[in-house]
Amino acid sequence: MSRKDPGYISKNIRDTQNQRDDEPLLKRGLDNPEILDGNWSQLCITCKIVRPVRSKHCSTCDRCVEQFDHHCPWVSNCIGKRNKWEFFMFLILEVSAMIITGVTAIIRTVGDPASPASFGGWLNYTAMNHSWVVSFVIMDLFLFFGVIALTVIQASQISRNITTNEMANAVRYSYLREPGGRFRNPFDHGVRKNCSDFLLKGYNEDIERVEQTLQPDEETGTIQMTRSAVLQNGESIPLHINGTDHGCSDSQANSKSHGQLSPSKCCNHSKKSDKTPLGLGLGLGRNNPSSRYARSLLPL
């Protein structure tokens, strides 16, 4: 794993015939969409390239790494897109080995047939006769908490498709912020897809999540449909609510489709002091004007 390519991005090799040694920026790549959008942070003046999103220049390796996570001194290599799966398996094996060896050492000391039966005598006997085992268990327990914490953090980041570098420097990357400034990870496709892609492919793609929003036209159409009353022959006439909780249909539509009631009669109901709640007055009382109007709208 220490020799595997973590996802190095090819440098822009200088051409001594076409490019001066003191030229600060690259000649090619200035028409890149990210540069045209103003994302100048993706320019690497050391490698003289336009870095892909989520990549970073490692000062130790002196290379730009795709999906840069961190530089690990244990393996003396960067952890990136191409070797993060191996690094995570390395952590799993290391935690497993520490658990197995620690438990084996404790069982070996406890099961010594020559050790005294009392707890105090057993401690003295173990410290005198198995000092190397006690030292190993103490060191193993001390390192175990650090390794298990790193393993849990890596597993949590894999499930969210985010890197250690992005978590530590989220305020520096505009693609991790909403327009309002709140944190947002556009590459999080859910725990199941993130974990399955990482375990099967060995890495996660830099594909942003597409969020579906309701269009204004759809919202207007939904509101209009909920505010209309369906009449006979499939005709739909919007209802207008007056101040006395009566439903009155549009005067022009009623005058064309129902001649027995004039628009003035319908609208005159708003002047009466009928306190029947909206939606109940249509079914209370046979002599109620609203009931007569509703019955007139029903088919014979």
C-alpha positions as CSV (number, residue, x, y, z in Angstrom):
1,M,0.0,0.0,0.0
2,S,2.9,2.4,0.6
3,R,3.9,2.0,-3.0
4,K,0.5,2.1,-4.6
5,D,-0.6,5.2,-6.5
6,P,-3.1,7.0,-4.3
7,G,-4.5,8.9,-7.3
8,Y,-1.8,11.2,-8.5
9,I,-2.8,13.8,-11.1
10,S,-0.3,14.2,-13.9
11,K,1.7,17.3,-13.8
12,N,1.9,19.8,-16.6
13,I,5.3,19.1,-18.0
14,R,7.2,22.2,-19.0
15,D,8.2,22.6,-22.6
16,T,11.5,24.6,-22.6
17,Q,10.9,25.6,-26.2
18,N,7.3,27.0,-25.8
19,Q,7.2,28.0,-22.1
20,R,9.5,30.1,-20.0
21,D,10.8,28.8,-16.7
22,D,9.6,31.8,-14.8
23,E,6.0,31.7,-16.2
24,P,3.8,31.5,-13.1
25,L,0.7,30.0,-14.6
26,L,-0.1,27.2,-17.1
27,K,-0.8,28.0,-20.7
28,R,-3.3,25.3,-21.2
29,G,-6.5,24.9,-19.1
30,L,-7.4,28.6,-18.7
31,D,-10.6,27.9,-20.7
32,N,-11.6,25.3,-18.0
33,P,-15.2,25.8,-16.9
34,E,-14.1,25.9,-13.2
35,I,-11.7,28.7,-13.9
36,L,-14.3,30.6,-16.0
37,D,-16.7,30.3,-13.0
38,G,-14.2,31.9,-10.7
39,N,-13.0,28.8,-8.8
40,W,-9.3,29.9,-8.8
41,S,-8.6,27.7,-5.8
42,Q,-8.5,24.7,-8.2
43,L,-5.4,26.1,-9.8
44,C,-2.2,24.4,-8.6
45,I,0.7,26.7,-9.2
46,T,3.2,23.9,-8.3
47,C,1.9,21.2,-10.7
48,K,0.6,23.9,-13.1
49,I,-2.7,22.1,-13.6
50,V,-6.4,22.7,-13.0
51,R,-7.2,20.3,-10.2
52,P,-10.4,18.3,-10.3
53,V,-12.9,19.0,-7.5
54,R,-12.1,17.3,-4.2
55,S,-8.4,17.0,-5.0
56,K,-5.5,18.7,-3.1
57,H,-1.8,19.2,-3.4
58,C,0.2,17.2,-0.8
59,S,3.2,19.1,0.4
60,T,4.9,15.9,1.5
61,C,4.6,14.0,-1.8
62,D,4.7,17.2,-3.8
63,R,1.9,15.9,-6.0
64,C,-1.8,16.6,-6.5
65,V,-3.9,13.7,-5.3
66,E,-7.5,12.9,-6.4
67,Q,-10.0,12.8,-3.5
68,F,-7.2,13.6,-1.1
69,D,-7.9,12.3,2.4
70,H,-4.7,12.7,4.3
71,H,-1.0,11.9,4.3
72,C,-0.4,8.8,6.5
73,P,3.0,8.6,8.2
74,W,2.4,4.9,9.1
75,V,2.4,3.8,5.4
76,S,4.5,6.8,4.2
77,N,2.0,7.6,1.5
78,C,-1.0,9.8,0.7
79,I,-4.4,8.3,1.1
80,G,-6.6,9.1,-1.9
81,K,-9.1,7.8,-4.3
82,R,-7.0,4.8,-5.5
83,N,-5.8,3.4,-2.2
84,K,-8.4,4.3,0.4
85,W,-10.0,0.9,0.2
86,E,-6.6,-0.8,1.0
87,F,-6.1,1.7,3.8
88,F,-9.5,0.9,5.3
89,M,-8.8,-2.8,5.1
90,F,-5.4,-2.2,6.7
91,L,-7.2,-0.5,9.7
92,I,-9.7,-3.4,10.0
93,L,-6.9,-6.0,10.0
94,E,-4.9,-4.0,12.5
95,V,-7.8,-3.7,14.9
96,S,-8.5,-7.4,14.6
97,A,-4.9,-8.3,15.2
98,M,-4.7,-6.1,18.3
99,I,-7.8,-7.6,19.8
100,I,-6.6,-11.2,19.1
101,T,-3.1,-10.7,20.4
102,G,-4.3,-8.8,23.5
103,V,-6.9,-11.4,24.4
104,T,-4.3,-14.2,23.8
105,A,-1.8,-12.6,26.1
106,I,-4.3,-12.1,28.9
107,I,-5.5,-15.7,28.6
108,R,-1.9,-16.9,28.7
109,T,-1.2,-15.1,32.0
110,V,-4.5,-16.0,33.6
111,G,-4.2,-19.6,32.7
112,D,-0.7,-20.1,34.1
113,P,-1.1,-23.2,36.4
114,A,1.8,-22.0,38.6
115,S,0.2,-18.6,39.5
116,P,-1.3,-18.1,43.0
117,A,-5.0,-18.3,43.6
118,S,-5.4,-14.9,45.2
119,F,-5.7,-11.8,43.1
120,G,-2.8,-9.9,44.8
121,G,-0.5,-12.9,44.6
122,W,-1.5,-13.4,40.9
123,L,-0.5,-9.7,40.1
124,N,2.8,-10.1,41.8
125,Y,3.5,-13.4,40.1
126,T,2.5,-12.1,36.7
127,A,4.6,-8.9,37.1
128,M,7.7,-10.9,38.1
129,N,7.4,-13.8,35.7
130,H,5.5,-12.4,32.7
131,S,6.7,-8.8,32.6
132,W,7.0,-8.9,28.9
133,V,3.4,-9.9,28.6
134,V,2.2,-7.1,30.9
135,S,4.3,-4.6,28.9
136,F,2.8,-5.8,25.6
137,V,-0.8,-5.7,26.9
138,I,-0.3,-2.1,28.2
139,M,1.2,-0.9,24.9
140,D,-1.5,-2.8,22.9
141,L,-4.3,-1.2,25.0
142,F,-2.8,2.2,24.6
143,L,-2.6,2.0,20.8
144,F,-5.9,0.2,20.4
145,F,-8.0,3.3,21.3
146,G,-6.2,5.4,18.7
147,V,-6.6,2.8,16.0
148,I,-10.2,2.0,16.7
149,A,-11.1,5.8,16.8
150,L,-9.4,6.2,13.4
151,T,-11.3,3.2,12.0
152,V,-14.6,4.5,13.2
153,I,-14.0,7.9,11.8
154,Q,-13.0,6.5,8.4
155,A,-16.1,4.2,8.3
156,S,-18.3,7.2,9.1
157,Q,-16.7,9.3,6.4
158,I,-17.1,6.4,3.9
159,S,-20.8,6.1,4.7
160,R,-21.2,9.8,3.9
161,N,-18.8,10.0,0.9
162,I,-16.6,12.7,2.4
163,T,-12.9,12.9,3.1
164,T,-10.9,13.9,6.1
165,N,-9.5,16.9,4.3
166,E,-13.0,18.1,3.4
167,M,-14.2,17.7,7.0
168,A,-11.3,19.6,8.4
169,N,-11.4,22.4,5.7
170,A,-15.1,22.5,4.9
171,V,-15.2,26.3,5.2
172,R,-12.6,26.7,2.4
173,Y,-14.5,24.7,-0.2
174,S,-17.4,26.5,-1.9
175,Y,-18.9,23.2,-3.2
176,L,-19.5,22.1,0.4
177,R,-21.7,25.2,1.2
178,E,-25.2,26.1,0.3
179,P,-26.0,29.7,-0.9
180,G,-26.9,30.5,2.7
181,G,-23.6,29.3,4.0
182,R,-24.7,26.1,5.6
183,F,-22.7,22.9,5.2
184,R,-23.9,20.6,2.4
185,N,-22.3,17.5,1.0
186,P,-23.4,17.2,-2.7
187,F,-21.7,13.8,-3.1
188,D,-23.7,12.0,-0.3
189,H,-26.0,9.5,-2.1
190,G,-27.1,7.7,1.1
191,V,-25.4,5.2,3.3
192,R,-26.3,2.1,1.2
193,K,-25.0,3.5,-2.1
194,N,-21.9,5.1,-0.6
195,C,-20.8,1.9,1.2
196,S,-21.7,-0.4,-1.7
197,D,-19.8,1.7,-4.3
198,F,-16.8,1.9,-2.0
199,L,-16.6,-1.8,-1.1
200,L,-17.3,-3.1,-4.6
201,K,-15.5,-0.5,-6.8
202,G,-12.9,0.5,-4.2
203,Y,-13.8,4.2,-4.4
204,N,-16.7,6.6,-4.8
205,E,-17.3,8.7,-7.9
206,D,-17.4,12.5,-7.8
207,I,-21.0,12.6,-8.9
208,E,-23.2,15.3,-7.3
209,R,-26.6,14.4,-6.0
210,V,-29.5,15.8,-8.0
211,E,-32.2,17.3,-5.8
212,Q,-35.7,17.5,-7.4
213,T,-37.7,20.6,-6.6
214,L,-41.3,21.5,-7.4
215,Q,-41.5,23.9,-10.3
216,P,-43.6,27.1,-9.9
217,D,-45.9,26.1,-12.7
218,E,-46.6,22.8,-10.9
219,E,-47.3,24.6,-7.6
220,T,-49.7,27.0,-9.3
221,G,-51.6,24.2,-11.0
222,T,-51.9,22.2,-7.7
223,I,-53.3,25.2,-5.9
224,Q,-55.8,25.9,-8.7
225,M,-57.0,22.3,-8.7
226,T,-57.6,22.3,-5.0
227,R,-59.6,25.5,-5.1
228,S,-62.0,24.4,-7.9
229,A,-65.4,22.7,-7.6
230,V,-66.2,20.0,-10.1
231,L,-69.7,20.4,-11.6
232,Q,-71.7,18.3,-14.0
233,N,-70.5,17.6,-17.6
234,G,-66.9,17.9,-16.2
235,E,-67.1,21.7,-16.0
236,S,-65.0,23.2,-13.2
237,I,-65.8,26.6,-11.7
238,P,-63.6,28.3,-9.0
239,L,-65.3,29.2,-5.8
240,H,-64.9,32.6,-4.1
241,I,-65.3,32.8,-0.3
242,N,-67.2,35.9,0.9
243,G,-67.1,37.4,4.3
244,T,-70.1,35.5,5.7
245,D,-68.7,32.0,5.0
246,H,-70.9,31.3,1.9
247,G,-69.6,29.8,-1.3
248,C,-70.5,31.8,-4.3
249,S,-69.6,30.7,-7.8
250,D,-68.4,33.0,-10.5
251,S,-71.3,35.1,-11.8
252,Q,-70.4,34.9,-15.4
253,A,-70.1,31.1,-15.4
254,N,-73.4,30.7,-13.5
255,S,-75.2,33.0,-15.8
256,K,-74.2,30.8,-18.7
257,S,-74.7,27.3,-17.3
258,H,-77.6,27.9,-14.7
259,G,-80.2,30.4,-15.7
260,Q,-82.6,29.9,-12.8
261,L,-80.3,31.9,-10.4
262,S,-79.0,35.3,-11.2
263,P,-75.5,36.4,-10.1
264,S,-77.1,39.1,-7.9
265,K,-79.1,36.6,-5.9
266,C,-76.0,34.6,-5.2
267,C,-74.0,37.5,-4.1
268,N,-76.8,39.0,-2.0
269,H,-76.3,36.2,0.5
270,S,-73.3,37.9,1.8
271,K,-75.5,40.7,3.2
272,K,-77.5,38.3,5.4
273,S,-76.4,37.5,8.9
274,D,-76.2,33.8,8.4
275,K,-73.5,32.4,10.6
276,T,-73.5,28.8,9.2
277,P,-69.9,27.6,8.9
278,L,-68.5,27.1,5.5
279,G,-69.0,23.5,4.2
280,L,-72.0,22.9,6.6
281,G,-74.5,25.4,5.3
282,L,-75.0,23.5,2.1
283,G,-76.6,20.6,3.9
284,L,-78.6,22.2,6.7
285,G,-82.2,23.2,6.2
286,R,-84.4,22.9,3.2
287,N,-85.3,26.6,3.1
288,N,-81.8,27.9,3.4
289,P,-80.8,29.9,0.3
290,S,-77.4,28.2,0.1
291,S,-79.2,24.8,0.1
292,R,-81.5,25.8,-2.7
293,Y,-78.6,27.1,-4.7
294,A,-76.6,23.9,-4.2
295,R,-79.6,21.7,-5.2
296,S,-80.0,23.8,-8.3
297,L,-76.5,22.8,-9.3
298,L,-77.2,19.1,-9.1
299,P,-78.3,17.2,-12.2
300,L,-82.0,16.3,-12.4
